[in-house]
């Protein structure tokens, strides 16, 4: 009997194991696959490596660099898990009951169990989806050479990041997105501007495009918003239509755990319908981001130990590593309108920022949404260089409930890109 079993060693799983060990708990970490999970091996890290090198380094060299980065970080995870309180078990885990997990011929028991098995790439149920030329994000990251033409089905985060770096490596790229805008969950103005910028770079983007089939010749058939059937021909097709929770083979029924197509059902503490069993990260389908998985693990640990926390899962920063980057936190204008909030909008342009001009990175803006009654920030949406870094200052202030008046009094170094946020603050007069 151990204090805690964790199934899955992605960011949520291994970081929670390390934190639990630091808190004095004994942990059995069961992992089926390379340490670091999808994020480290098939997602966040390799994608960002390619994003960094695209257009600068030949693809072959970038692929070698990607492999080296992944190996280095995977070895780092193994080092961190080399803890006397953590036992690493390799193999596939399945529940025998709510307190027992089976791996091969061995059974493991714990007072509490956390499921952190992550997700897998989803695919549309269309003709030709299983053809060899149809790739998912994992397949694309493993390519040793690039195709001349690529059709990306899906204009969300994964699709646009890959479209952006593939184009900069020299591929001819077409993106087909079913929704009226790319990045459907993001602020509409930012999505519109990003589509314009990527199109200007040479990436063809079609929204309101319902893909119906792919054939062996690489012909992708879709229906546009006018009901007209059109075609795109490509050497390879990237299916980037989101991810699905990885629940297969866990035998969740034996533990009395409720789950469905969208993932394992959990409450605000990440507790499942089975006593003392929790689910964190992509497998619960709440918000499929590595940093969310890590903090959901902290919330689960806190609940196990009876501790309160102030983690704000409604204030999660997100970034898209296209060129330029996009970052967001808090409400969009559409959400403010749906909630009938009284708010103001303020924007500052990168073109008026000295550092951006010096960097020749003047495309973009910082957009703030402010509650007119309280003066507090409701949301921030940035498109431009290093927006993935700038967004964290806003996130911190929003977590602390800072008002515009308080934020205005914070001195920023000059010249820096973060001054674009300060400029947006000073454009608000209420």
C-alpha positions in Angstrom: 0.0 0.0 0.0 1.3 3.4 -1.0 -0.1 6.9 -0.3 -0.8 7.7 -3.9 -0.9 6.1 -7.3 -0.6 8.3 -10.4 -1.4 6.8 -13.8 0.5 8.7 -16.5 3.8 10.6 -16.5 3.0 13.6 -18.6 3.3 17.1 -17.1 0.3 16.6 -14.9 1.4 13.2 -13.7 5.1 13.6 -13.1 4.9 17.1 -11.6 2.2 15.9 -9.2 4.3 13.0 -8.3 7.3 15.2 -7.5 5.1 17.6 -5.5 3.5 14.8 -3.5 6.9 13.4 -2.7 8.0 16.9 -1.5 4.9 16.8 0.8 6.1 13.6 2.3 3.8 11.2 0.4 4.9 7.9 -1.1 4.0 7.7 -4.8 3.7 4.9 -7.3 3.9 6.5 -10.8 2.7 4.2 -13.5 3.7 5.1 -17.0 3.0 3.5 -20.4 5.3 5.3 -22.9 8.2 7.8 -22.8 8.4 10.1 -19.7 7.0 13.5 -20.3 3.9 12.3 -22.1 2.5 14.0 -25.2 3.6 17.5 -24.4 7.3 16.7 -24.1 7.5 14.0 -26.8 4.8 14.7 -29.4 3.4 18.2 -28.7 4.5 21.4 -27.0 8.2 21.0 -26.9 9.0 19.5 -30.4 6.5 21.9 -31.9 8.1 25.0 -30.3 11.5 23.8 -31.4 10.4 23.7 -35.0 8.7 27.1 -34.6 12.0 28.5 -33.4 14.1 27.1 -36.2 11.6 27.5 -39.1 12.9 29.8 -41.8 16.3 30.0 -40.1 17.7 26.4 -40.0 17.4 23.7 -42.7 14.7 21.2 -41.8 17.0 18.3 -41.3 19.1 20.2 -38.8 16.0 21.4 -37.0 14.7 17.8 -36.8 18.0 16.7 -35.2 17.8 19.7 -32.8 14.2 18.7 -31.9 15.2 15.2 -31.1 18.1 16.4 -28.9 15.8 18.9 -27.0 13.3 16.1 -26.3 15.9 13.7 -25.1 17.5 16.3 -22.8 14.2 17.2 -21.2 13.1 13.6 -20.9 16.4 12.8 -19.1 15.7 15.8 -16.9 12.3 14.3 -15.9 13.9 11.0 -15.1 16.4 12.8 -12.9 13.6 14.6 -11.0 11.8 11.3 -10.5 14.8 9.7 -9.0 13.4 10.1 -5.5 13.2 7.6 -2.7 9.5 8.4 -2.2 8.6 7.8 -5.9 8.4 4.3 -7.5 8.3 4.3 -11.3 6.4 1.4 -12.8 6.5 0.9 -16.6 3.4 -0.6 -18.2 -0.3 -0.2 -18.9 -2.5 0.4 -15.9 -6.1 -0.8 -15.5 -8.5 -0.6 -12.6 -9.4 -3.8 -10.7 -11.5 -1.7 -8.3 -11.5 1.8 -6.9 -8.4 1.2 -4.7 -6.5 -1.3 -6.9 -4.7 -0.9 -10.2 -3.3 -3.8 -12.2 -0.1 -3.6 -14.4 0.7 -6.9 -16.1 0.6 -9.5 -13.4 1.1 -7.0 -10.5 -1.5 -5.3 -8.4 -0.9 -1.9 -6.7 -3.1 -0.3 -4.0 -3.2 3.2 -2.6 -5.3 5.4 -0.4 -5.7 7.8 -3.3 -5.3 7.5 -7.1 -4.9 10.2 -9.7 -5.5 9.4 -13.4 -3.4 11.6 -15.7 -3.3 9.6 -19.0 -3.6 12.6 -21.3 -5.2 12.6 -24.8 -4.7 11.4 -28.3 -5.2 13.1 -31.6 -8.8 13.2 -32.8 -9.9 12.5 -36.4 -13.0 13.4 -38.4 -15.3 10.5 -39.3 -14.9 11.1 -43.1 -14.0 9.0 -46.1 -10.2 8.6 -46.5 -9.3 9.5 -42.9 -7.2 6.3 -42.5 -5.2 6.8 -45.8 -1.4 6.8 -45.3 -1.2 10.4 -46.6 -3.4 11.6 -43.8 -1.2 12.5 -40.8 -1.9 13.6 -37.3 0.3 16.0 -35.3 2.5 13.2 -34.0 3.1 11.9 -37.5 4.1 15.4 -38.7 6.6 15.9 -35.9 8.2 12.6 -36.8 8.7 13.4 -40.5 12.3 13.1 -41.8 11.6 15.3 -44.9 8.8 17.7 -45.6 6.2 17.4 -48.4 5.9 20.2 -51.0 2.2 20.8 -50.2 0.2 20.3 -47.1 -3.5 20.7 -46.4 -4.2 21.3 -42.8 -7.7 20.3 -41.6 -8.4 22.5 -38.6 -7.6 26.1 -37.8 -7.2 25.8 -34.1 -4.0 26.1 -32.0 -2.4 22.9 -33.3 -3.3 23.4 -36.9 -2.2 27.0 -37.1 1.1 26.5 -35.2 2.0 23.6 -37.6 0.8 25.5 -40.6 2.9 28.5 -39.6 6.2 26.6 -39.2 5.6 24.3 -42.2 5.1 27.3 -44.4 8.3 28.9 -43.1 10.2 25.7 -43.8 9.0 26.0 -47.4 5.8 24.0 -47.7 2.8 25.3 -49.6 0.1 25.2 -47.0 -3.7 25.4 -47.1 -5.8 25.5 -43.9 -9.5 24.5 -43.8 -11.4 25.5 -40.7 -15.0 24.5 -40.1 -15.9 27.5 -37.9 -16.4 31.1 -39.2 -13.0 32.1 -37.7 -9.6 30.5 -37.0 -8.9 29.9 -33.3 -12.7 29.7 -32.6 -12.4 30.1 -28.9 -10.2 33.2 -29.1 -11.2 36.9 -29.3 -12.7 37.5 -32.8 -10.7 40.5 -33.5 -7.4 38.8 -32.8 -8.5 35.7 -34.8 -9.4 38.0 -37.8 -6.0 39.8 -37.6 -4.1 36.5 -37.4 -5.8 35.1 -40.4 -5.0 38.3 -42.3 -1.3 38.1 -41.3 -0.9 34.5 -42.1 -2.6 34.9 -45.4 -0.3 37.8 -46.2 2.6 35.5 -45.5 1.4 33.1 -48.1 -0.7 30.6 -46.2 -4.1 30.0 -47.8 -6.9 29.9 -45.2 -10.5 29.0 -45.8 -13.0 29.3 -42.9 -16.6 28.0 -43.0 -15.1 25.0 -44.7 -16.7 21.6 -44.0 -14.3 18.8 -45.1 -16.2 15.8 -46.4 -13.5 13.4 -47.8 -9.9 12.8 -48.7 -8.9 10.4 -51.5 -5.7 8.5 -52.4 -4.5 11.3 -54.8 -4.5 13.8 -51.9 -7.7 15.5 -53.0 -9.5 17.1 -50.0 -13.1 17.8 -50.7 -15.0 20.5 -48.7 -18.2 22.5 -48.7 -17.9 26.3 -48.3 -20.4 28.5 -46.5 -22.3 29.1 -49.8 -22.8 25.4 -50.2 -20.4 25.0 -53.0 -18.2 21.9 -53.2 -14.5 22.7 -53.6 -11.2 20.8 -53.6 -7.7 21.2 -52.4 -4.9 18.9 -53.7 -1.9 18.2 -51.4 0.9 15.7 -51.0 0.1 15.3 -47.3 -3.0 16.1 -45.2 -2.7 17.1 -41.5 -5.7 16.2 -39.4 -5.6 18.8 -36.6 -9.2 18.8 -35.3 -8.4 18.6 -31.6 -7.7 15.9 -29.1 -9.7 13.2 -27.4 -9.2 12.0 -23.8 -7.3 8.8 -23.4 -9.5 6.5 -21.4 -9.2 3.3 -23.4 -8.2 0.2 -21.5 -8.3 1.8 -18.0 -11.4 -0.3 -17.1 -12.9 2.7 -15.4 -16.2 0.8 -15.0 -14.6 -1.5 -12.4 -13.8 1.5 -10.2 -17.3 3.1 -10.7 -15.8 6.1 -12.6 -18.2 8.0 -14.8 -16.8 9.1 -18.1 -17.9 9.9 -21.7 -16.6 11.0 -25.0 -15.5 14.4 -23.5 -13.5 12.7 -20.7 -13.7 11.6 -17.1 -16.3 13.5 -15.1 -14.7 15.5 -12.2 -15.8 18.2 -9.8 -13.9 21.4 -8.9 -11.4 19.4 -6.9 -10.7 17.0 -9.8 -12.5 14.2 -7.9 -14.2 11.6 -10.0 -17.4 9.7 -9.1 -15.3 7.1 -7.3 -14.2 7.9 -3.8 -10.5 8.8 -3.5 -10.0 8.7 -7.3 -9.1 11.9 -9.2 -8.5 12.8 -12.9 -6.3 15.7 -14.0 -5.2 17.1 -17.4 -6.5 16.2 -20.8 -8.2 13.1 -19.6 -10.9 15.1 -17.9 -11.5 17.2 -20.9 -11.9 20.5 -19.0 -9.0 22.4 -20.6 -6.4 20.6 -22.6 -3.2 22.6 -21.7 -0.1 21.2 -20.0 0.0 24.0 -17.4 -3.6 23.4 -16.5 -2.8 19.7 -15.9 0.0 20.6 -13.5 -2.2 22.9 -11.5 -5.1 20.5 -11.5 -2.7 18.1 -9.9 -1.9 20.6 -7.2 -5.7 21.1 -6.6 -6.1 17.3 -6.3 -3.3 17.0 -3.8 -4.6 19.9 -1.8 -8.0 18.2 -1.6 -6.5 14.9 -0.6 -4.6 16.7 2.2 -7.5 19.0 3.2 -5.8 22.1 2.1 -7.4 25.2 0.6 -5.9 27.1 -2.4 -6.6 30.1 -4.5 -5.9 28.6 -7.9 -8.1 30.5 -10.5 -9.0 28.0 -13.2 -11.0 30.8 -14.9 -7.8 32.8 -15.4 -5.6 30.5 -17.5 -3.3 32.1 -20.0 -3.0 30.5 -23.4 -0.6 31.1 -26.3 -0.4 30.2 -29.9 3.2 30.1 -31.3 2.5 31.2 -34.8 4.4 34.1 -36.4 3.4 36.4 -34.9 2.4 34.9 -31.5 -1.0 35.2 -30.0 -1.8 35.1 -26.3 -4.9 35.5 -24.2 -6.3 35.4 -20.7 -9.8 36.1 -19.3 -13.0 36.9 -21.1 -13.3 37.7 -24.8 -15.6 40.5 -26.1 -18.2 37.9 -27.1 -18.2 36.5 -23.6 -18.6 40.0 -22.1 -21.5 40.6 -24.4 -23.1 37.3 -23.5 -22.9 38.2 -19.8 -24.2 41.7 -20.5 -21.3 43.3 -18.8 -20.6 47.0 -18.8 -17.1 47.2 -20.2 -14.6 49.3 -22.1 -12.1 48.2 -24.8 -8.6 49.7 -25.0 -5.8 48.9 -27.5 -2.2 49.7 -28.0 -0.3 49.0 -31.2 3.0 47.3 -31.5 3.8 49.9 -34.2 4.0 52.6 -31.5 6.4 50.5 -29.3 10.1 51.5 -29.6 11.4 48.0 -29.0 9.0 46.5 -31.6 10.1 49.1 -34.1 13.8 48.3 -33.4 13.0 44.6 -33.8 11.1 45.2 -37.1 8.2 43.4 -35.3 5.5 46.1 -35.6 2.6 43.9 -36.5 0.1 43.4 -33.7 -1.7 45.0 -30.7 -2.5 44.5 -27.1 -6.3 44.7 -26.3 -7.7 45.1 -22.8 -11.3 44.6 -21.6 -12.1 46.6 -18.4 -15.1 46.5 -16.1 -16.5 50.0 -16.1 -17.9 49.7 -12.6 -14.8 48.3 -10.8 -12.0 49.2 -13.0 -10.7 45.7 -12.9 -9.3 43.8 -16.0 -11.8 41.4 -17.5 -9.5 40.1 -20.3 -6.4 40.7 -22.3 -5.7 39.6 -25.9 -2.4 40.1 -27.6 -1.1 39.4 -31.1 2.5 40.2 -31.7 6.1 39.3 -30.8 6.6 37.7 -27.4 3.0 38.0 -26.5 3.3 34.5 -24.8 5.6 36.2 -22.3 3.8 39.5 -21.9 0.5 37.9 -21.1 1.7 36.6 -17.7 2.0 40.1 -16.2 -1.7 40.6 -17.0 -2.6 37.2 -15.6 -0.8 38.0 -12.3 -2.6 41.3 -12.0 -6.0 39.8 -12.8 -5.4 37.0 -10.2 -4.8 39.8 -7.6 -7.8 41.7 -8.6 -5.8 44.8 -9.6 -7.6 47.8 -11.0 -6.5 49.8 -14.0 -5.4 52.6 -11.7 -3.2 50.3 -9.7 -1.7 48.7 -12.8 -0.9 52.1 -14.4 1.4 52.9 -11.5 3.7 49.9 -12.2 7.0 51.1 -13.8 8.1 49.2 -16.9 11.6 49.1 -18.3 12.2 51.0 -21.5 12.5 50.0 -24.3 10.6 46.7 -23.8 7.8 45.0 -25.6 5.9 44.8 -22.3 5.3 48.5 -22.5 2.6 47.7 -25.1 0.5 46.6 -22.1 1.3 49.8 -20.2 0.3 51.8 -23.3 -3.1 50.1 -23.4 -3.6 50.8 -19.7 -2.9 54.5 -20.2 -5.4 54.6 -23.1 -8.2 53.9 -20.7 -9.7 57.0 -19.1 -12.5 56.2 -16.6 
